[in-house]
Amino acid sequence: MLEKKTISMDGREIEYEESSGNVFADLGLPNPEERLMKADLAIQIGRIIRDRGLTQRQAAEEMGVDQPKVSNILNGRLSGISMERLTVLLMRLGSDVEMVVRPKPESRRQGVFSLVTGKRAAKPRKRASG
C-alpha cells in the first residue's frame, strides 16, 4: 500500500502518494515485477534503435522480426512478447546481455530486478602487423 503524504502549494494542501518504484505495482496490475522488467528491456531496445539511427524496418531486419513487432515494442505493447525474446532481440542488435543473481540485502523483503546498461565500447582495432 502506498503511503499518502501532503504538501503545501500556493496556500493549498495537496495530497499525493509516493511511488513504490514500480508503476505497475502502484496501479495494481498483475505480475508487476515481470511487467517492469519487460518495460526496461524494451526501453533499452528503443535506445539502441534511436542511437544507431535505425528505422523500424531496418531494426526489424536486424532483429529478424516484422516491422509491426518493432512498433509494438517501441510503443510498450509487450503482451505476447517474453523477456527471453526481448533479450534475444537485444543480442541481435549487438548487445551482450548478462543476468546476475545474488542474495538480496536483509533490509529488503524481496528481491528486485534492475537493468544496468553501459555505453557501447569502441570496436577493438586490428593490430598492425610487423
N, C-alpha and C positions, 0 to 999 in steps of 0.2 A: 504494500500500500504506500502511495506517495504521501509525503508529509506536506500539509498545507502551511503556507507561510504568507505573511502580509508585509507589504511595502507601502510607504507613503510617497505619493507622487502628486504634485500640484495640489496639495492640500486634501487629497483623497486617499483612502485606504484601498489598496488593490490586493486581492487575494490571488495567490498563484501556487502551483505545485512544482517542486523541483524535480527534474528528470532523474530517473534511475540510471541513465546512461544507455538505456536500450528503449528506443521509441516504440518498438513492437511490444515490449512488455508493458510499457506505460499505457498503451492503447488496449491492453488485454487480449491481444491476438494470440492464437495458438502457436506453439513452437517458436517463441520469440528469439531464443538463442540461435537457432538454425536460420531464421529469417535475417538476423543481424549479420551472421557470418556470410550468407549468400550476398547480402547487400554490399558488404565490404569487398568481396571478391569482384562483384560486378562494377563497383566504383573503380577498382584498380584496372579492370579491362578497359573501361571508358577512358581513364587517364592515359593508358598506353596508346590507344587509338588516337586520342587527341594529340598527344605529344609527338607521335610519328606522322601526324597529318594525313591519316588514312581516311578514305571514305568508308561508309558502311559496307559497300560492295567489296572494296579491297580487303577490309578486315575479315569479311565473311570468307573470302577466298583463302586467306592465310589460316583461318581457324577451321576451315573445312565444314562450314555450316552455310545456310542460306541467309540472305540479307535480312529477311524479316526476323530471324532469330537474333541477329546482332541488334536490330532495332528494339526488340523486346528486352534484351539485356541492358542496353543503354537507357531505356525508359523504366527500368525497375520492375518489369513484368517477369518475375522469376519463377512463378509456379510452373512445375513441369521440368525445371532445369535443376539438376542436383549439384551439390557442392563439388562432387567429384568431376562432373562435366565442366564446371566453371574453372577448376584447377587445370584440367586438360587444355582448355581454351587459352588460359594464361601461358601455359608452356608452349603452345603453338604460336603464340605471339612473341616468343623468345624470352620468356621469364623462367627462372628457376623458382620452384615452389617448395618450400621446406615446411614440414609440420614438426613442432616441438611439443612434447608432452612432459610436464613437470608437476611436482606437487604444488598445490595452491598454498598461499600463506595461511597460517592459522587464523588470521584476523578476518578472513572471508568465509562465508557459509558454504559457497560452492565455487567451482572453477569457472573461469571465463575464457572466451575466445578473443584473441587480439591479432590483428593483421599488421605485421611490421613490414614496411616497404623500404626499399633503398633505391637510390639513383642508379640508373643503368651505368655500369662501368664501361670505360672505353674499351674497344676491342683490342686485344693484345696485338702488337706489331710483330711482324716476322723479323727474326734476327737476320742481320746481314751476314752473308757467308764470307769467310775469308779471313 
